Amino acid sequence: MSSLPETQDRAAGAAAPIRIRLAAAAAAVLTVAAGLGLRTVTAGSAAKYGGDALYTVLLVTLVVLVAPRVRPLTAAVTALAVSWGIEFLQLSEVPAELSRHSAVARLVLGSTFNPPDLLWYAVGAAAGWLVLTAVRREA
């Protein structure tokens, strides 16, 4: 026979992914807002490379949204791999061609390979990892 605390623990455990997904969705919205705000108040390298880092932070939040129990390092490495994969895809003509026809493609895929972007994606992944690690310790 189950005791009440065990039932409450199971209910809390089942609710945890929902809370994590809601927090990840909120973090994704805040990250997009931060990126748009950055573009509004800055220009040049600060806007470009800050946007690159935030792009990967956004991907970290999306990884957590899809897989709420993912470990922080796995989420960060996955986001970094996707960021780098998209950047290296820019060595082909595919993203540039898609970007000519779609503003969404231009925002998501970019159009031109830029080696410094790789570093700033790593900065974003590290920031995402640090935040996730801190949040998980608090929980």
MDAnalysis code that builds the backbone (N, CA, C; Angstrom):
import MDAnalysis as mda
import numpy as np

u = mda.Universe.empty(417, n_residues=139, atom_resindex=np.repeat(np.arange(139), 3), trajectory=True)
u.add_TopologyAttr("name", ["N", "CA", "C"] * 139)
u.add_TopologyAttr("resid", np.arange(1, 140))
u.add_TopologyAttr("resname", ["MET", "SER", "SER", "LEU", "PRO", "GLU", "THR", "GLN", "ASP", "ARG", "ALA", "ALA", "GLY", "ALA", "ALA", "ALA", "PRO", "ILE", "ARG", "ILE", "ARG", "LEU", "ALA", "ALA", "ALA", "ALA", "ALA", "ALA", "VAL", "LEU", "THR", "VAL", "ALA", "ALA", "GLY", "LEU", "GLY", "LEU", "ARG", "THR", "VAL", "THR", "ALA", "GLY", "SER", "ALA", "ALA", "LYS", "TYR", "GLY", "GLY", "ASP", "ALA", "LEU", "TYR", "THR", "VAL", "LEU", "LEU", "VAL", "THR", "LEU", "VAL", "VAL", "LEU", "VAL", "ALA", "PRO", "ARG", "VAL", "ARG", "PRO", "LEU", "THR", "ALA", "ALA", "VAL", "THR", "ALA", "LEU", "ALA", "VAL", "SER", "TRP", "GLY", "ILE", "GLU", "PHE", "LEU", "GLN", "LEU", "SER", "GLU", "VAL", "PRO", "ALA", "GLU", "LEU", "SER", "ARG", "HIS", "SER", "ALA", "VAL", "ALA", "ARG", "LEU", "VAL", "LEU", "GLY", "SER", "THR", "PHE", "ASN", "PRO", "PRO", "ASP", "LEU", "LEU", "TRP", "TYR", "ALA", "VAL", "GLY", "ALA", "ALA", "ALA", "GLY", "TRP", "LEU", "VAL", "LEU", "THR", "ALA", "VAL", "ARG", "ARG", "GLU", "ALA"])
u.atoms.positions = np.array([
    [0.835, -1.177, 0.000],
    [0.000, 0.000, 0.000],
    [0.883, 1.245, 0.000],
    [0.586, 2.192, -0.868],
    [1.384, 3.407, -0.977],
    [1.055, 4.363, 0.137],
    [2.085, 4.981, 0.630],
    [1.845, 6.027, 1.618],
    [1.705, 7.355, 0.907],
    [1.148, 8.293, 1.579],
    [0.910, 9.611, 0.998],
    [2.187, 10.298, 0.522],
    [3.295, 10.294, 1.287],
    [4.517, 10.943, 0.811],
    [5.038, 10.351, -0.502],
    [4.933, 9.024, -0.670],
    [5.394, 8.417, -1.923],
    [4.556, 8.906, -3.094],
    [3.256, 8.999, -2.897],
    [2.359, 9.480, -3.941],
    [2.688, 10.937, -4.282],
    [2.948, 11.738, -3.268],
    [3.314, 13.137, -3.509],
    [4.642, 13.234, -4.240],
    [5.612, 12.369, -3.886],
    [6.904, 12.365, -4.575],
    [6.726, 12.028, -6.045],
    [5.884, 11.035, -6.355],
    [5.654, 10.662, -7.750],
    [4.980, 11.797, -8.507],
    [4.016, 12.439, -7.890],
    [3.325, 13.564, -8.529],
    [4.295, 14.715, -8.775],
    [5.146, 14.981, -7.799],
    [6.151, 16.043, -7.970],
    [7.130, 15.681, -9.070],
    [7.516, 14.401, -9.129],
    [8.433, 13.941, -10.173],
    [7.830, 14.053, -11.557],
    [6.525, 13.782, -11.667],
    [5.844, 13.894, -12.953],
    [5.685, 15.349, -13.367],
    [5.536, 16.243, -12.400],
    [5.361, 17.668, -12.705],
    [6.676, 18.342, -13.055],
    [7.785, 17.760, -12.628],
    [9.089, 18.390, -12.862],
    [9.364, 18.662, -14.339],
    [9.160, 17.703, -15.260],
    [9.419, 18.018, -16.669],
    [8.546, 19.152, -17.194],
    [7.328, 19.243, -16.714],
    [6.445, 20.328, -17.155],
    [6.993, 21.670, -16.685],
    [7.417, 21.743, -15.421],
    [7.991, 22.989, -14.897],
    [9.277, 23.339, -15.648],
    [10.086, 22.332, -15.930],
    [11.335, 22.576, -16.652],
    [11.034, 23.083, -18.054],
    [10.065, 22.473, -18.715],
    [9.707, 22.918, -20.075],
    [9.169, 24.351, -20.061],
    [8.343, 24.670, -19.082],
    [7.821, 26.037, -18.983],
    [8.951, 27.034, -18.748],
    [9.881, 26.671, -17.880],
    [11.032, 27.552, -17.617],
    [11.890, 27.686, -18.869],
    [12.087, 26.585, -19.595],
    [12.883, 26.636, -20.829],
    [12.197, 27.495, -21.883],
    [10.877, 27.377, -21.989],
    [10.141, 28.202, -22.955],
    [10.256, 29.680, -22.595],
    [10.126, 29.984, -21.311],
    [10.277, 31.374, -20.869],
    [11.695, 31.874, -21.138],
    [12.689, 31.024, -20.881],
    [14.079, 31.407, -21.139],
    [14.310, 31.631, -22.632],
    [13.667, 30.824, -23.473],
    [13.802, 31.007, -24.924],
    [13.237, 32.362, -25.346],
    [12.069, 32.704, -24.817],
    [11.458, 34.000, -25.147],
    [12.347, 35.144, -24.667],
    [12.866, 35.030, -23.458],
    [13.761, 36.069, -22.927],
    [15.051, 36.169, -23.748],
    [15.548, 35.040, -24.214],
    [16.776, 35.050, -25.022],
    [16.534, 35.747, -26.356],
    [15.406, 35.455, -26.983],
    [15.070, 36.140, -28.241],
    [14.921, 37.639, -27.983],
    [14.244, 38.001, -26.901],
    [14.080, 39.420, -26.561],
    [15.436, 40.081, -26.315],
    [16.334, 39.374, -25.631],
    [17.675, 39.917, -25.387],
    [18.418, 40.118, -26.700],
    [18.292, 39.174, -27.620],
    [18.946, 39.308, -28.923],
    [18.407, 40.486, -29.715],
    [17.087, 40.635, -29.720],
    [16.491, 41.774, -30.429],
    [16.872, 43.085, -29.761],
    [16.888, 43.078, -28.424],
    [17.300, 44.276, -27.691],
    [18.744, 44.641, -27.960],
    [19.588, 43.628, -28.013],
    [21.005, 43.861, -28.303],
    [21.179, 44.507, -29.670],
    [20.440, 44.010, -30.639],
    [20.515, 44.578, -31.989],
    [19.979, 46.002, -32.031],
    [19.055, 46.313, -31.126],
    [18.452, 47.649, -31.094],
    [19.394, 48.678, -30.477],
    [20.120, 48.278, -29.422],
    [20.925, 49.263, -28.692],
    [22.406, 49.250, -29.046],
    [22.854, 48.238, -29.766],
    [24.265, 48.195, -30.156],
    [24.388, 47.972, -31.652],
    [25.592, 48.105, -32.119],
    [25.866, 47.863, -33.536],
    [27.237, 47.217, -33.661],
    [27.579, 46.878, -34.859],
    [28.915, 46.346, -35.130],
    [29.182, 45.010, -34.468],
    [30.414, 44.856, -34.003],
    [30.862, 43.588, -33.442],
    [30.085, 43.178, -32.200],
    [29.737, 44.130, -31.352],
    [28.995, 43.796, -30.131],
    [27.663, 43.149, -30.478],
    [26.950, 43.715, -31.437],
    [25.666, 43.157, -31.845],
    [25.852, 41.815, -32.534],
    [26.834, 41.736, -33.423],
    [27.055, 40.503, -34.190],
    [27.452, 39.352, -33.296],
    [28.499, 39.547, -32.520],
    [29.025, 38.425, -31.731],
    [28.190, 38.151, -30.485],
    [27.580, 39.187, -29.918],
    [26.635, 38.960, -28.833],
    [25.443, 38.150, -29.329],
    [25.002, 38.471, -30.542],
    [23.914, 37.715, -31.160],
    [24.296, 36.267, -31.406],
    [25.541, 36.034, -31.811],
    [26.014, 34.657, -32.006],
    [25.943, 33.867, -30.707],
    [26.423, 34.467, -29.629],
    [26.399, 33.792, -28.329],
    [24.954, 33.521, -27.903],
    [24.080, 34.509, -28.065],
    [22.677, 34.334, -27.691],
    [21.981, 33.296, -28.572],
    [22.395, 33.172, -29.817],
    [21.858, 32.151, -30.719],
    [22.068, 30.768, -30.107],
    [23.268, 30.528, -29.599],
    [23.551, 29.223, -29.004],
    [22.857, 29.080, -27.655],
    [22.747, 30.159, -26.892],
    [21.968, 30.105, -25.645],
    [20.528, 29.705, -25.971],
    [19.968, 30.278, -27.025],
    [18.613, 29.917, -27.444],
    [18.535, 28.430, -27.769],
    [19.529, 27.923, -28.483],
    [19.530, 26.494, -28.806],
    [19.605, 25.636, -27.549],
    [20.371, 26.080, -26.549],
    [20.423, 25.349, -25.275],
    [19.019, 25.289, -24.671],
    [18.310, 26.408, -24.668],
    [16.962, 26.411, -24.092],
    [16.027, 25.497, -24.878],
    [16.200, 25.444, -26.189],
    [15.346, 24.582, -27.009],
    [15.655, 23.108, -26.764],
    [16.923, 22.779, -26.545],
    [17.291, 21.399, -26.207],
    [16.607, 20.998, -24.901],
    [16.646, 21.879, -23.910],
    [16.008, 21.588, -22.621],
    [14.489, 21.505, -22.785],
    [13.929, 22.315, -23.648],
    [12.487, 22.276, -23.907],
    [12.080, 20.903, -24.454],
    [12.877, 20.374, -25.358],
    [12.596, 19.070, -25.968],
    [12.923, 17.920, -25.020],
    [14.006, 18.046, -24.273],
    [14.472, 16.978, -23.380],
    [14.712, 17.568, -21.992],
    [13.662, 17.741, -21.194],
    [13.791, 18.473, -19.932],
    [14.725, 17.841, -18.901],
    [15.005, 16.583, -19.016],
    [15.889, 15.930, -18.046],
    [17.336, 15.831, -18.541],
    [17.624, 16.492, -19.645],
    [18.980, 16.449, -20.200],
    [19.973, 17.077, -19.221],
    [21.173, 16.543, -19.202],
    [22.223, 17.117, -18.351],
    [22.702, 18.429, -18.965],
    [23.104, 19.370, -18.121],
    [23.554, 20.668, -18.641],
    [24.666, 20.564, -19.685],
    [25.649, 19.714, -19.448],
    [26.748, 19.592, -20.410],
    [26.242, 19.037, -21.742],
    [25.355, 18.071, -21.694],
    [24.799, 17.499, -22.928],
    [24.009, 18.545, -23.696],
    [23.207, 19.340, -22.996],
    [22.435, 20.401, -23.651],
    [23.367, 21.412, -24.310],
    [24.420, 21.812, -23.597],
    [25.359, 22.807, -24.128],
    [26.136, 22.264, -25.326],
    [26.597, 21.036, -25.234],
    [27.361, 20.439, -26.339],
    [26.468, 20.233, -27.558],
    [25.231, 19.823, -27.339],
    [24.294, 19.653, -28.450],
    [24.036, 20.983, -29.151],
    [23.784, 22.020, -28.365],
    [23.546, 23.350, -28.937],
    [24.771, 23.847, -29.693],
    [25.948, 23.614, -29.135],
    [27.183, 24.032, -29.802],
    [27.370, 23.273, -31.113],
    [27.100, 21.977, -31.106],
    [27.238, 21.181, -32.325],
    [26.290, 21.666, -33.418],
    [25.059, 21.994, -33.043],
    [24.102, 22.515, -34.027],
    [24.573, 23.866, -34.553],
    [25.018, 24.746, -33.656],
    [25.513, 26.068, -34.080],
    [26.676, 25.923, -35.051],
    [27.643, 25.095, -34.663],
    [28.800, 24.898, -35.543],
    [28.394, 24.234, -36.857],
    [27.473, 23.275, -36.787],
    [27.015, 22.619, -38.013],
    [26.393, 23.601, -38.976],
    [25.560, 24.493, -38.457],
    [24.938, 25.511, -39.307],
    [25.993, 26.457, -39.864],
    [26.969, 26.814, -39.028],
    [28.030, 27.717, -39.510],
    [28.823, 27.061, -40.638],
    [29.184, 25.802, -40.462],
    [29.936, 25.111, -41.515],
    [29.081, 24.861, -42.751],
    [27.772, 24.726, -42.579],
    [26.876, 24.604, -43.727],
    [26.949, 25.856, -44.595],
    [27.290, 26.981, -43.980],
    [27.395, 28.235, -44.723],
    [28.557, 28.225, -45.720],
    [29.421, 27.233, -45.631],
    [30.472, 27.081, -46.637],
    [29.887, 26.634, -47.974],
    [28.661, 26.119, -47.939],
    [27.959, 25.764, -49.171],
    [27.072, 26.943, -49.572],
    [26.418, 26.819, -50.688],
    [25.528, 27.878, -51.174],
    [24.107, 27.759, -50.617],
    [23.810, 26.679, -49.921],
    [22.440, 26.407, -49.480],
    [21.890, 27.508, -48.566],
    [22.554, 27.849, -47.458],
    [21.972, 28.890, -46.594],
    [21.833, 30.250, -47.291],
    [22.810, 30.622, -48.096],
    [22.734, 31.910, -48.786],
    [21.546, 31.939, -49.741],
    [21.333, 30.838, -50.453],
    [20.207, 30.773, -51.390],
    [18.881, 30.821, -50.643],
    [18.772, 30.056, -49.568],
    [17.536, 30.081, -48.771],
    [17.314, 31.456, -48.141],
    [18.391, 32.099, -47.703],
    [18.290, 33.418, -47.077],
    [17.815, 34.483, -48.048],
    [18.120, 34.313, -49.327],
    [17.646, 35.270, -50.328],
    [16.127, 35.230, -50.470],
    [15.533, 34.095, -50.123],
    [14.098, 33.916, -50.319],
    [13.281, 33.987, -49.027],
    [13.958, 33.979, -47.880],
    [13.214, 33.911, -46.624],
    [13.960, 34.625, -45.502],
    [13.266, 35.547, -44.862],
    [13.854, 36.239, -43.711],
    [14.078, 35.262, -42.560],
    [13.187, 34.297, -42.393],
    [13.341, 33.298, -41.336],
    [14.604, 32.471, -41.586],
    [14.819, 32.048, -42.816],
    [16.031, 31.286, -43.147],
    [17.277, 32.123, -42.876],
    [17.204, 33.403, -43.187],
    [18.348, 34.286, -42.944],
    [18.642, 34.379, -41.444],
    [17.601, 34.464, -40.619],
    [17.788, 34.539, -39.171],
    [18.307, 33.221, -38.589],
    [17.792, 32.118, -39.080],
    [18.147, 30.812, -38.522],
    [19.459, 30.284, -39.096],
    [19.652, 30.406, -40.397],
    [20.804, 29.788, -41.063],
    [21.940, 30.745, -41.372],
    [21.666, 32.044, -41.392],
    [22.702, 32.977, -41.824],
    [22.968, 32.784, -43.299],
    [24.084, 33.349, -43.756],
    [24.384, 33.204, -45.184],
    [25.860, 33.082, -45.479],
    [26.713, 33.561, -44.584],
    [28.147, 33.632, -44.878],
    [28.951, 33.031, -43.733],
    [29.865, 32.151, -44.056],
    [30.749, 31.562, -43.054],
    [31.678, 32.630, -42.495],
    [31.799, 32.672, -41.162],
    [32.665, 33.634, -40.495],
    [33.347, 32.904, -39.337],
    [34.639, 32.579, -39.454],
    [35.313, 31.777, -38.422],
    [35.167, 32.291, -36.983],
    [35.210, 33.611, -36.714],
    [35.045, 34.053, -35.323],
    [33.698, 33.656, -34.713],
    [32.689, 33.435, -35.549],
    [31.391, 33.010, -35.025],
    [31.535, 31.726, -34.212],
    [32.429, 30.848, -34.617],
    [32.613, 29.568, -33.923],
    [32.976, 29.789, -32.454],
    [33.851, 30.754, -32.196],
    [34.235, 31.076, -30.822],
    [33.040, 31.592, -30.028],
    [32.262, 32.482, -30.629],
    [31.150, 33.095, -29.905],
    [30.022, 32.110, -29.666],
    [29.877, 31.124, -30.546],
    [28.923, 30.056, -30.267],
    [29.378, 29.269, -29.036],
    [30.677, 29.041, -28.919],
    [31.212, 28.334, -27.742],
    [30.975, 29.154, -26.471],
    [31.105, 30.467, -26.573],
    [30.819, 31.338, -25.420],
    [29.348, 31.181, -25.005],
    [28.445, 31.166, -25.972],
    [27.030, 30.976, -25.675],
    [26.742, 29.623, -25.054],
    [27.400, 28.577, -25.559],
    [27.218, 27.237, -24.997],
    [27.725, 27.192, -23.563],
    [28.864, 27.826, -23.316],
    [29.414, 27.863, -21.953],
    [28.480, 28.629, -21.019],
    [27.933, 29.732, -21.490],
    [26.992, 30.506, -20.669],
    [25.748, 29.682, -20.364],
    [25.227, 29.000, -21.372],
    [24.062, 28.149, -21.163],
    [24.352, 27.035, -20.175],
    [25.513, 26.432, -20.294],
    [25.914, 25.371, -19.370],
    [26.008, 25.903, -17.942],
    [26.625, 27.071, -17.781],
    [26.759, 27.656, -16.447],
    [25.399, 27.938, -15.806],
    [24.493, 28.507, -16.572],
    [23.163, 28.824, -16.053],
    [22.415, 27.545, -15.701],
    [22.428, 26.573, -16.604],
    [21.731, 25.307, -16.323],
    [22.302, 24.611, -15.090],
    [23.617, 24.612, -14.982],
    [24.256, 23.980, -13.834],
    [23.851, 24.673, -12.543],
    [23.831, 25.991, -12.551],
    [23.445, 26.755, -11.358],
    [21.979, 26.504, -11.010],
    [21.125, 26.492, -12.006],
    [19.693, 26.281, -11.775],
    [19.451, 24.864, -11.234],
    [20.131, 23.882, -11.790],
    [19.942, 22.502, -11.329],
    [20.429, 22.324, -9.899],
    [21.472, 23.040, -9.510],
    [21.968, 22.947, -8.125],
    [20.963, 23.551, -7.152],
    [20.278, 24.604, -7.581],
    [19.299, 25.273, -6.731],
    [18.044, 24.428, -6.549],
    [17.734, 23.614, -7.556],
    [16.480, 22.824, -7.516],
    [16.542, 21.666, -6.561],
])
